[in-house]
C-alpha cells in the first residue's frame, strides 16, 4: 500500500502576511484561499512538489503556536540558484553550507515571518530525475 504525504499544516499568526510571503516571496503556487463560515484555509504547493502546505483557522491549525514548525525541508537541483531567487524576492536566506561534498550534502535555510523554519537541500539529481515527472504534473504540482 502506498502512503503519500500530501499536506503539512503550517501555524501562522497572520494569514494575509503568510500569503504574501509564501506566494510572492517564496514563489509557492496558491492553490486556493477558502472561506467556510468563520474558518479560512489557504493551500500552497511548491513547484514540482506532491505535498502542499496549508495555513488557516481550522481547529488543527490552532493547536500549534505560530512559528513552532521547525526544519521543514525542500529539495532543489541547484542551491545557489534557489537561494539567489529567494534573496532576489526579499527572503532572508542563510549562507549555503556544504556539509558533505557528495550530492545531498549542500544546504541553506530561511524562516517565515512567524519563525517557522525551512531547510533547502541541494540534490542535483532532481534536475535530471524529478520525483514527479514534468509530463504528469497537474495544475498544483501533483500527479495526474
Secondary structure, DSSP 8 states (H G I E B T S, - for coil): ------EEE---S-HHHHHIIIIIII--EEEEEEEETTEEEEEEE-TT-S-EEEEESSHHHHTS-TT----EEEEES-HHHHHHHHHHTT--B---EES-SSTT-EEEEEE-TT--EEEEEE-THHHHS-SS-GGGB-TTS-B-
